[in-house]
Amino acid sequence: MLRIGIRLSPLLIPFGCLFCGGIFLTVCQSLGLLTPLPHEGSLFSAYGALLSKRFFYASFLFSAWVAGTSALTAVSAGTILAYWIWKLPARLHNAALIYKIPLILPHISVAFVILVFWSQSGIVASLAHSLGLIETPHQFPNILYSGLGLGMILAYAFKGTPFAMLLVLTMLIRFDRRIIQTAFMLGASRTRTFISIVLPRVFPAVHTAFIILFLYSFGAFDIPALLSESRPGMLSINVFNLYFKKELTDRPEAMATLVVMFLFAVLFILMYSKVVTRLESRERKV
């Protein structure tokens, strides 16, 4: 083990210094240490100021809503589409690889795609106007900035669905098709077969995809920079504004927000894994 660590040290040391150094500096500045200007408050005054703001809780819940809804949508759609592709004849599998195209697109490009298609002056609104469904493009529903974060949810779901498909297909490739054929022969419906036989086999990939997509959407900045609501807004936008657009004296509060987000991510992984483990053990007993 030590020999492997020594061989990987040229990669591990820079990564460890950057990652651990970033966390160390963030925690220190959230406590008012190593800040550009002397911090006049106590060690935890930034946390107190942050947790006393209603805006923080509204932004936190809004971020969790966008992340949870988009991750659940992407995982659900990705699982169903992956199963559909897996059942295709072998000669069509190469053509089905088109689903990987969104994987190579940057998140900011996906945000622009959603903006071009679903804004009130976008392609869908113009098409509805051309078909006579609406009198003016501005009568098209304000989907992107309705206050529900639908634009970000669409973008993250569009980007995350092929990622979930990739993980689920990896599990399905090792799955014996004869089990499904046997279930059909015994009278099981397609829906029952999918729920009772296929889903339990791919649940590890589903859980992994959900955790990754949820935590990325919860803390990402790229898509919210274009599609976020002004109120309450995503936590990442709030951190950006505190760090770059406010005074240097607000730096500890920005760092405190990042620390809270990091602690939430760790807690979420632990709690989610614990719940999934309990559910799986209960199913085995049954």
C-alpha positions in Angstrom: 0.0 0.0 0.0 2.8 2.3 0.9 4.6 1.5 -2.4 1.4 2.4 -4.3 1.1 5.7 -2.4 4.7 6.6 -3.3 4.1 5.9 -7.0 1.0 8.0 -7.0 2.6 10.8 -5.0 3.3 13.1 -8.0 -0.5 13.2 -8.5 -1.7 13.0 -5.0 0.5 15.7 -3.5 -0.6 18.5 -5.8 -4.2 17.4 -5.6 -4.0 17.1 -1.8 -2.4 20.5 -1.4 -4.9 22.2 -3.6 -8.0 20.5 -2.2 -7.0 20.4 1.5 -5.5 23.9 1.2 -8.7 25.3 -0.3 -10.8 23.8 2.5 -8.3 25.0 5.2 -8.4 28.6 3.8 -12.2 28.5 3.5 -12.6 27.4 7.1 -10.1 29.9 8.4 -11.7 32.9 6.5 -15.1 31.8 7.7 -13.8 32.2 11.2 -12.3 35.6 10.4 -8.7 34.4 10.1 -6.4 35.0 7.2 -8.9 37.5 5.7 -7.8 40.5 3.5 -9.0 42.9 6.2 -8.9 42.4 9.9 -12.1 40.8 11.2 -13.7 42.7 14.0 -16.2 40.1 15.1 -15.8 36.9 17.1 -14.8 33.6 15.5 -18.3 32.5 14.8 -19.9 35.9 14.1 -20.0 35.2 10.3 -22.0 32.0 11.0 -24.3 33.9 13.4 -24.9 36.6 10.8 -25.6 34.0 8.1 -27.9 31.8 10.1 -29.9 34.8 11.3 -31.0 35.8 7.8 -34.2 34.5 6.4 -32.8 34.9 2.9 -30.2 32.2 3.6 -32.9 29.6 4.5 -35.1 30.5 1.5 -32.0 30.2 -0.7 -31.0 26.9 0.9 -34.5 25.4 0.4 -34.7 26.7 -3.2 -31.3 25.2 -4.0 -32.3 21.9 -2.4 -35.6 22.0 -4.4 -33.8 22.6 -7.7 -31.2 20.0 -7.0 -33.6 17.3 -5.8 -36.2 17.8 -8.5 -33.6 17.9 -11.3 -31.7 14.9 -10.0 -34.8 12.8 -9.5 -36.1 13.7 -13.0 -32.7 12.9 -14.6 -32.4 9.6 -12.7 -35.9 8.5 -13.4 -35.7 9.4 -17.1 -32.2 8.0 -17.4 -33.2 4.6 -15.9 -36.2 4.1 -18.1 -34.3 5.2 -21.3 -31.3 3.0 -20.4 -33.6 0.0 -20.0 -35.3 0.8 -23.4 -31.9 1.1 -25.1 -30.7 -2.1 -23.5 -33.7 -4.0 -24.9 -33.0 -2.8 -28.5 -31.5 -5.2 -31.0 -27.7 -5.3 -31.0 -27.6 -3.7 -34.5 -29.2 -0.5 -33.1 -26.9 -0.1 -30.1 -24.4 2.0 -32.0 -27.1 4.4 -33.3 -28.4 4.7 -29.7 -25.0 6.2 -28.6 -26.4 9.6 -29.7 -27.7 9.9 -26.1 -24.1 10.7 -25.0 -24.0 14.0 -26.9 -25.2 16.1 -23.9 -22.4 14.6 -21.9 -19.7 16.4 -23.9 -21.6 19.8 -23.8 -20.4 22.2 -21.0 -23.1 23.1 -18.5 -23.1 26.7 -19.7 -23.8 25.5 -23.2 -26.8 23.5 -21.9 -28.1 26.6 -20.1 -27.9 28.5 -23.4 -29.8 25.7 -25.2 -32.6 25.9 -22.6 -32.6 29.7 -22.9 -32.9 29.6 -26.7 -35.7 27.0 -26.7 -37.8 27.9 -23.7 -37.6 31.7 -23.2 -40.5 33.9 -24.1 -38.6 34.9 -27.2 -37.2 31.5 -27.9 -37.9 28.8 -30.5 -40.8 27.2 -28.9 -42.6 30.5 -28.3 -41.9 31.5 -31.9 -43.2 28.2 -33.1 -46.4 28.5 -31.0 -46.9 32.0 -32.5 -46.4 30.8 -36.0 -49.0 28.1 -35.5 -51.5 30.6 -34.1 -51.6 29.2 -30.6 -50.6 32.6 -29.1 -51.0 36.0 -30.5 -47.6 37.3 -29.5 -44.5 35.5 -28.2 -44.8 37.3 -24.9 -48.0 35.4 -24.2 -45.9 32.2 -23.9 -45.7 31.1 -20.3 -42.7 32.5 -18.4 -41.2 29.0 -17.8 -37.6 30.0 -17.1 -38.2 32.7 -14.5 -41.5 31.6 -12.9 -40.1 31.5 -9.4 -39.9 27.7 -9.3 -36.4 27.3 -10.9 -37.9 25.4 -13.9 -35.2 26.7 -16.2 -32.4 25.3 -14.0 -34.3 22.1 -13.5 -34.7 21.6 -17.2 -31.0 22.3 -17.8 -29.8 20.0 -15.1 -32.2 17.2 -16.1 -31.1 17.5 -19.7 -27.5 17.3 -18.7 -27.9 14.6 -16.0 -30.2 12.2 -17.9 -27.4 10.8 -20.2 -25.1 10.5 -17.2 -27.7 8.4 -15.3 -28.2 6.4 -18.5 -24.5 5.6 -18.7 -24.3 4.3 -15.2 -27.5 2.3 -15.5 -26.4 0.8 -18.8 -23.2 -0.3 -17.2 -25.2 -2.4 -14.8 -27.6 -3.7 -17.4 -24.8 -5.0 -19.7 -24.0 -7.6 -17.0 -27.6 -8.6 -16.5 -28.8 -11.9 -17.9 -31.7 -11.3 -20.3 -33.0 -14.9 -19.7 -34.3 -13.8 -16.3 -36.6 -11.3 -17.9 -37.7 -13.9 -20.5 -38.5 -16.3 -17.7 -40.5 -13.7 -15.9 -42.6 -13.1 -19.1 -43.1 -16.8 -19.5 -44.4 -17.0 -15.9 -47.0 -14.3 -16.7 -45.3 -11.2 -15.3 -46.2 -7.9 -17.0 -43.6 -5.6 -18.4 -44.2 -3.1 -15.6 -44.0 -5.7 -12.9 -40.8 -7.2 -14.5 -39.2 -3.8 -14.6 -40.1 -2.9 -11.0 -39.4 -6.3 -9.4 -36.5 -7.6 -11.4 -34.7 -4.8 -13.2 -34.8 -2.0 -10.7 -33.2 -3.9 -7.8 -30.3 -4.8 -10.1 -29.6 -1.2 -11.1 -30.3 0.5 -7.8 -26.6 0.9 -6.9 -26.1 2.9 -10.1 -29.3 4.9 -9.5 -28.3 5.9 -6.0 -24.8 6.9 -7.2 -26.2 9.0 -10.0 -28.7 10.7 -7.7 -26.1 11.6 -5.1 -23.7 13.0 -7.7 -26.3 14.9 -9.7 -28.0 16.3 -6.5 -24.8 17.6 -4.9 -23.5 19.1 -8.2 -26.8 20.9 -8.8 -26.9 22.1 -5.2 -23.6 23.9 -5.4 -22.9 24.6 -9.0 -22.7 28.2 -10.4 -22.6 27.8 -14.2 -26.3 27.2 -15.0 -27.7 29.4 -12.2 -25.5 32.3 -13.5 -27.8 32.3 -16.6 -31.1 30.8 -15.4 -31.3 31.5 -11.6 -34.2 33.4 -10.1 -33.3 36.8 -8.5 -35.3 35.9 -5.4 -34.5 33.8 -3.4 -31.7 32.6 -5.8 -29.3 29.7 -5.5 -26.7 29.6 -2.7 -23.9 29.6 -5.3 -25.1 33.0 -6.6 -25.3 34.3 -3.1 -21.7 33.2 -2.4 -20.5 34.8 -5.7 -22.2 38.1 -4.8 -20.8 38.2 -1.3 -17.3 37.3 -2.5 -17.0 39.5 -5.6 -19.6 42.2 -5.4 -19.7 43.1 -1.8 -17.2 44.6 0.6 -14.1 42.6 1.8 -15.6 42.6 5.2 -18.3 40.3 3.9 -15.7 37.7 2.9 -16.2 35.6 6.2 -19.9 35.3 5.5 -19.3 34.1 2.0 -16.8 31.5 3.3 -19.2 30.5 6.1 -21.8 29.8 3.4 -19.4 27.5 1.6 -18.6 25.6 4.8 -22.3 25.1 5.6 -22.8 23.8 2.0 -19.9 21.4 2.4 -21.1 20.1 5.8 -24.6 19.6 4.3 -23.1 17.7 1.4 -21.2 15.3 3.8 -24.3 14.9 6.0 -26.5 14.3 2.9 -24.2 11.5 1.7 -24.1 9.9 5.1 -27.9 10.1 5.7 -28.8 9.0 2.2 -26.4 6.0 2.3 -27.8 5.0 5.7 -31.4 5.1 4.6 -30.6 3.1 1.4 -28.7 0.5 3.4 -31.7 0.1 5.8 -34.1 -0.2 2.9 -32.0 -2.8 1.2 -31.5 -4.9 4.3 -35.3 -4.7 5.0 -36.0 -6.0 1.4 -33.5 -8.9 1.9 -35.3 -9.9 5.1 -38.7 -9.8 3.4 
